[in-house]
Amino acid sequence: MSSFIELTDIKKSYGRFDALKNVSMKLEQDAHYVIQGASGSGKSTLLYLMGGLDQPSSGKILFSGEDLALFGDEKLAHYRNTNVGFVFQFHFLLPSMNCLENILLPSRIGGFTNKQVKEEVLTIADHLGVTHCLKKFPYELSGGEQQRINIIRALSLKPKLLLCDEPTGNLDSTNSDKVISLIKELAEKYGSTLVVVTHNDSVACQFPFKFFLKDGILRD
């Protein structure tokens, strides 16, 4: 495996508060990682920096040899749309669109035709058992169904990097295990490097590679 994302001396400050303090880490292609830490440890901040949703105060984030810290807004948007899939604890599904329209929204923004993406979306939906949900609106779905729609949207463009922020935070232990298994299975199928952040020991123990954050500092 070759290293395809590398963070060096990353610092992220909000005023006088340092959310991340000189964090350095390497992620290998196609591998599965968990970043574990308590609430406020900086793990979500770290995830957002990897995903191009925010910029570091200092340091480098190299993705395929390019430093995300030097990207402007337009280039960051292109990076997110073409390389990154996000699965959040809260699903951020637009209530005015049905679930299929929500799933296809990133492909529309990226200039892909629905036909290019829809066939794969239908395959994943069938695999996850939510084909019957595609024409429904988000408010008509259970929390578990909404999370599966969220996962399909994240994978719709076969991202190189799949980032999951507390993806099981609103689920019971049985459904939590199912969702983690599905995310890992689909990440492997699409060759996505998977990064999950969690505070949950039972989630963290399912991953071969672990990072621990405490008070913005990466610890062994």
Contacts in CASP RR format, 6 or more apart in sequence:
PFRMAT RR
TARGET T0000
AUTHOR 0000-0000-0000
METHOD contacts of the structure
MODEL  1
MSSFIELTDIKKSYGRFDALKNVSMKLEQDAHYVIQGASGSGKSTLLYLM
GGLDQPSSGKILFSGEDLALFGDEKLAHYRNTNVGFVFQFHFLLPSMNCL
ENILLPSRIGGFTNKQVKEEVLTIADHLGVTHCLKKFPYELSGGEQQRIN
IIRALSLKPKLLLCDEPTGNLDSTNSDKVISLIKELAEKYGSTLVVVTHN
DSVACQFPFKFFLKDGILRD
1 28 0 8 1.000
1 29 0 8 1.000
1 30 0 8 1.000
1 31 0 8 1.000
2 28 0 8 1.000
2 29 0 8 1.000
3 26 0 8 1.000
3 27 0 8 1.000
3 28 0 8 1.000
3 29 0 8 1.000
4 27 0 8 1.000
4 28 0 8 1.000
4 29 0 8 1.000
4 63 0 8 1.000
4 64 0 8 1.000
4 160 0 8 1.000
4 193 0 8 1.000
5 26 0 8 1.000
5 27 0 8 1.000
5 50 0 8 1.000
5 61 0 8 1.000
5 62 0 8 1.000
5 63 0 8 1.000
5 161 0 8 1.000
5 193 0 8 1.000
6 25 0 8 1.000
6 26 0 8 1.000
6 27 0 8 1.000
6 60 0 8 1.000
6 61 0 8 1.000
6 62 0 8 1.000
7 23 0 8 1.000
7 24 0 8 1.000
7 25 0 8 1.000
7 26 0 8 1.000
7 46 0 8 1.000
7 49 0 8 1.000
7 50 0 8 1.000
7 59 0 8 1.000
7 60 0 8 1.000
7 61 0 8 1.000
7 62 0 8 1.000
8 24 0 8 1.000
8 59 0 8 1.000
8 60 0 8 1.000
8 61 0 8 1.000
8 62 0 8 1.000
9 22 0 8 1.000
9 23 0 8 1.000
9 24 0 8 1.000
9 58 0 8 1.000
9 59 0 8 1.000
9 60 0 8 1.000
10 20 0 8 1.000
10 22 0 8 1.000
10 23 0 8 1.000
10 24 0 8 1.000
10 46 0 8 1.000
10 49 0 8 1.000
10 56 0 8 1.000
10 58 0 8 1.000
10 59 0 8 1.000
10 60 0 8 1.000
10 61 0 8 1.000
11 18 0 8 1.000
11 20 0 8 1.000
11 21 0 8 1.000
11 22 0 8 1.000
11 23 0 8 1.000
11 56 0 8 1.000
11 57 0 8 1.000
11 58 0 8 1.000
11 59 0 8 1.000
12 18 0 8 1.000
12 19 0 8 1.000
12 20 0 8 1.000
12 45 0 8 1.000
12 49 0 8 1.000
12 54 0 8 1.000
12 56 0 8 1.000
12 57 0 8 1.000
13 19 0 8 1.000
13 57 0 8 1.000
18 216 0 8 1.000
19 40 0 8 1.000
19 42 0 8 1.000
19 45 0 8 1.000
19 216 0 8 1.000
20 42 0 8 1.000
20 45 0 8 1.000
20 46 0 8 1.000
20 49 0 8 1.000
20 56 0 8 1.000
20 216 0 8 1.000
21 215 0 8 1.000
21 216 0 8 1.000
21 217 0 8 1.000
22 217 0 8 1.000
23 46 0 8 1.000
23 213 0 8 1.000
23 216 0 8 1.000
23 217 0 8 1.000
23 218 0 8 1.000
24 218 0 8 1.000
25 211 0 8 1.000
25 218 0 8 1.000
27 33 0 8 1.000
27 193 0 8 1.000
27 195 0 8 1.000
28 193 0 8 1.000
29 193 0 8 1.000
30 188 0 8 1.000
30 191 0 8 1.000
30 192 0 8 1.000
30 193 0 8 1.000
31 193 0 8 1.000
31 194 0 8 1.000
31 208 0 8 1.000
31 209 0 8 1.000
32 184 0 8 1.000
32 187 0 8 1.000
32 188 0 8 1.000
32 193 0 8 1.000
32 194 0 8 1.000
32 196 0 8 1.000
32 207 0 8 1.000
32 208 0 8 1.000
32 209 0 8 1.000
33 193 0 8 1.000
33 194 0 8 1.000
33 195 0 8 1.000
33 196 0 8 1.000
33 207 0 8 1.000
33 209 0 8 1.000
33 210 0 8 1.000
33 211 0 8 1.000
34 195 0 8 1.000
34 196 0 8 1.000
34 197 0 8 1.000
34 198 0 8 1.000
34 203 0 8 1.000
34 204 0 8 1.000
34 206 0 8 1.000
34 207 0 8 1.000
34 209 0 8 1.000
34 210 0 8 1.000
34 211 0 8 1.000
35 43 0 8 1.000
35 46 0 8 1.000
35 47 0 8 1.000
35 195 0 8 1.000
35 196 0 8 1.000
35 197 0 8 1.000
35 198 0 8 1.000
35 210 0 8 1.000
35 211 0 8 1.000
35 212 0 8 1.000
35 213 0 8 1.000
36 43 0 8 1.000
36 197 0 8 1.000
36 198 0 8 1.000
36 199 0 8 1.000
36 201 0 8 1.000
36 204 0 8 1.000
36 210 0 8 1.000
36 211 0 8 1.000
36 212 0 8 1.000
36 213 0 8 1.000
37 43 0 8 1.000
37 197 0 8 1.000
37 198 0 8 1.000
37 199 0 8 1.000
37 212 0 8 1.000
37 213 0 8 1.000
37 214 0 8 1.000
38 199 0 8 1.000
38 214 0 8 1.000
39 199 0 8 1.000
41 213 0 8 1.000
41 214 0 8 1.000
41 215 0 8 1.000
41 216 0 8 1.000
42 213 0 8 1.000
42 216 0 8 1.000
43 197 0 8 1.000
43 198 0 8 1.000
43 213 0 8 1.000
44 165 0 8 1.000
44 166 0 8 1.000
44 197 0 8 1.000
45 54 0 8 1.000
46 197 0 8 1.000
46 213 0 8 1.000
47 163 0 8 1.000
47 165 0 8 1.000
47 195 0 8 1.000
47 197 0 8 1.000
48 54 0 8 1.000
49 55 0 8 1.000
49 56 0 8 1.000
49 61 0 8 1.000
49 68 0 8 1.000
50 61 0 8 1.000
50 161 0 8 1.000
50 163 0 8 1.000
50 195 0 8 1.000
51 68 0 8 1.000
51 79 0 8 1.000
51 80 0 8 1.000
51 84 0 8 1.000
51 86 0 8 1.000
51 161 0 8 1.000
51 163 0 8 1.000
52 68 0 8 1.000
52 71 0 8 1.000
52 76 0 8 1.000
52 79 0 8 1.000
52 80 0 8 1.000
52 84 0 8 1.000
53 80 0 8 1.000
53 86 0 8 1.000
55 68 0 8 1.000
55 69 0 8 1.000
55 71 0 8 1.000
55 76 0 8 1.000
56 69 0 8 1.000
59 69 0 8 1.000
60 67 0 8 1.000
60 69 0 8 1.000
61 67 0 8 1.000
61 68 0 8 1.000
61 69 0 8 1.000
62 68 0 8 1.000
63 79 0 8 1.000
63 83 0 8 1.000
63 161 0 8 1.000
68 76 0 8 1.000
68 79 0 8 1.000
71 79 0 8 1.000
81 106 0 8 1.000
81 109 0 8 1.000
81 110 0 8 1.000
81 157 0 8 1.000
82 110 0 8 1.000
82 157 0 8 1.000
83 159 0 8 1.000
83 160 0 8 1.000
83 161 0 8 1.000
84 159 0 8 1.000
84 160 0 8 1.000
84 161 0 8 1.000
84 162 0 8 1.000
84 163 0 8 1.000
85 154 0 8 1.000
85 155 0 8 1.000
85 157 0 8 1.000
85 159 0 8 1.000
85 161 0 8 1.000
85 162 0 8 1.000
85 163 0 8 1.000
85 192 0 8 1.000
86 154 0 8 1.000
86 163 0 8 1.000
86 164 0 8 1.000
86 165 0 8 1.000
87 147 0 8 1.000
87 150 0 8 1.000
87 151 0 8 1.000
87 154 0 8 1.000
87 162 0 8 1.000
87 163 0 8 1.000
87 164 0 8 1.000
87 165 0 8 1.000
87 167 0 8 1.000
87 183 0 8 1.000
88 150 0 8 1.000
88 164 0 8 1.000
88 165 0 8 1.000
88 166 0 8 1.000
88 167 0 8 1.000
89 165 0 8 1.000
89 166 0 8 1.000
89 167 0 8 1.000
89 168 0 8 1.000
89 169 0 8 1.000
89 170 0 8 1.000
90 170 0 8 1.000
91 138 0 8 1.000
91 143 0 8 1.000
91 146 0 8 1.000
91 147 0 8 1.000
91 149 0 8 1.000
91 150 0 8 1.000
92 150 0 8 1.000
93 99 0 8 1.000
93 102 0 8 1.000
93 138 0 8 1.000
93 146 0 8 1.000
93 149 0 8 1.000
93 150 0 8 1.000
93 153 0 8 1.000
94 101 0 8 1.000
94 102 0 8 1.000
94 105 0 8 1.000
94 138 0 8 1.000
95 137 0 8 1.000
95 138 0 8 1.000
95 139 0 8 1.000
97 105 0 8 1.000
97 137 0 8 1.000
98 134 0 8 1.000
98 135 0 8 1.000
98 136 0 8 1.000
98 137 0 8 1.000
99 130 0 8 1.000
99 133 0 8 1.000
99 134 0 8 1.000
99 135 0 8 1.000
99 136 0 8 1.000
99 137 0 8 1.000
99 138 0 8 1.000
99 141 0 8 1.000
99 149 0 8 1.000
100 118 0 8 1.000
100 121 0 8 1.000
100 134 0 8 1.000
100 135 0 8 1.000
102 138 0 8 1.000
102 149 0 8 1.000
102 153 0 8 1.000
103 121 0 8 1.000
103 134 0 8 1.000
103 149 0 8 1.000
103 152 0 8 1.000
103 153 0 8 1.000
103 156 0 8 1.000
104 114 0 8 1.000
104 117 0 8 1.000
104 118 0 8 1.000
104 121 0 8 1.000
104 156 0 8 1.000
105 153 0 8 1.000
106 153 0 8 1.000
106 156 0 8 1.000
106 157 0 8 1.000
107 113 0 8 1.000
107 114 0 8 1.000
107 116 0 8 1.000
107 117 0 8 1.000
107 156 0 8 1.000
107 157 0 8 1.000
108 114 0 8 1.000
112 157 0 8 1.000
117 156 0 8 1.000
117 157 0 8 1.000
120 156 0 8 1.000
120 158 0 8 1.000
121 152 0 8 1.000
121 156 0 8 1.000
122 131 0 8 1.000
122 134 0 8 1.000
124 151 0 8 1.000
124 152 0 8 1.000
124 155 0 8 1.000
124 156 0 8 1.000
124 186 0 8 1.000
125 131 0 8 1.000
125 133 0 8 1.000
125 134 0 8 1.000
125 152 0 8 1.000
128 148 0 8 1.000
128 151 0 8 1.000
128 152 0 8 1.000
128 182 0 8 1.000
129 148 0 8 1.000
130 145 0 8 1.000
130 148 0 8 1.000
130 149 0 8 1.000
130 152 0 8 1.000
133 140 0 8 1.000
133 141 0 8 1.000
133 145 0 8 1.000
133 148 0 8 1.000
133 149 0 8 1.000
138 146 0 8 1.000
138 149 0 8 1.000
141 149 0 8 1.000
143 170 0 8 1.000
143 171 0 8 1.000
144 171 0 8 1.000
144 175 0 8 1.000
144 179 0 8 1.000
147 167 0 8 1.000
147 170 0 8 1.000
147 171 0 8 1.000
147 179 0 8 1.000
148 179 0 8 1.000
148 182 0 8 1.000
151 167 0 8 1.000
151 179 0 8 1.000
151 182 0 8 1.000
151 183 0 8 1.000
151 186 0 8 1.000
154 162 0 8 1.000
154 164 0 8 1.000
155 162 0 8 1.000
155 186 0 8 1.000
155 190 0 8 1.000
155 192 0 8 1.000
158 190 0 8 1.000
158 191 0 8 1.000
158 192 0 8 1.000
159 190 0 8 1.000
159 192 0 8 1.000
160 191 0 8 1.000
160 192 0 8 1.000
160 193 0 8 1.000
161 192 0 8 1.000
161 193 0 8 1.000
161 195 0 8 1.000
162 183 0 8 1.000
162 187 0 8 1.000
162 190 0 8 1.000
162 192 0 8 1.000
162 193 0 8 1.000
162 194 0 8 1.000
162 195 0 8 1.000
163 195 0 8 1.000
164 183 0 8 1.000
164 194 0 8 1.000
164 195 0 8 1.000
164 196 0 8 1.000
164 197 0 8 1.000
165 197 0 8 1.000
166 197 0 8 1.000
166 198 0 8 1.000
166 199 0 8 1.000
167 179 0 8 1.000
167 180 0 8 1.000
167 183 0 8 1.000
167 196 0 8 1.000
167 198 0 8 1.000
168 175 0 8 1.000
168 176 0 8 1.000
168 179 0 8 1.000
168 180 0 8 1.000
168 198 0 8 1.000
168 200 0 8 1.000
168 203 0 8 1.000
169 176 0 8 1.000
169 198 0 8 1.000
169 200 0 8 1.000
171 179 0 8 1.000
173 202 0 8 1.000
176 200 0 8 1.000
176 202 0 8 1.000
176 203 0 8 1.000
177 202 0 8 1.000
177 206 0 8 1.000
180 196 0 8 1.000
180 203 0 8 1.000
180 206 0 8 1.000
181 206 0 8 1.000
183 194 0 8 1.000
183 196 0 8 1.000
184 194 0 8 1.000
184 206 0 8 1.000
186 192 0 8 1.000
187 193 0 8 1.000
187 194 0 8 1.000
196 203 0 8 1.000
196 207 0 8 1.000
198 204 0 8 1.000
204 210 0 8 1.000
211 218 0 8 1.000
212 218 0 8 1.000
212 219 0 8 1.000
212 220 0 8 1.000
213 219 0 8 1.000
END
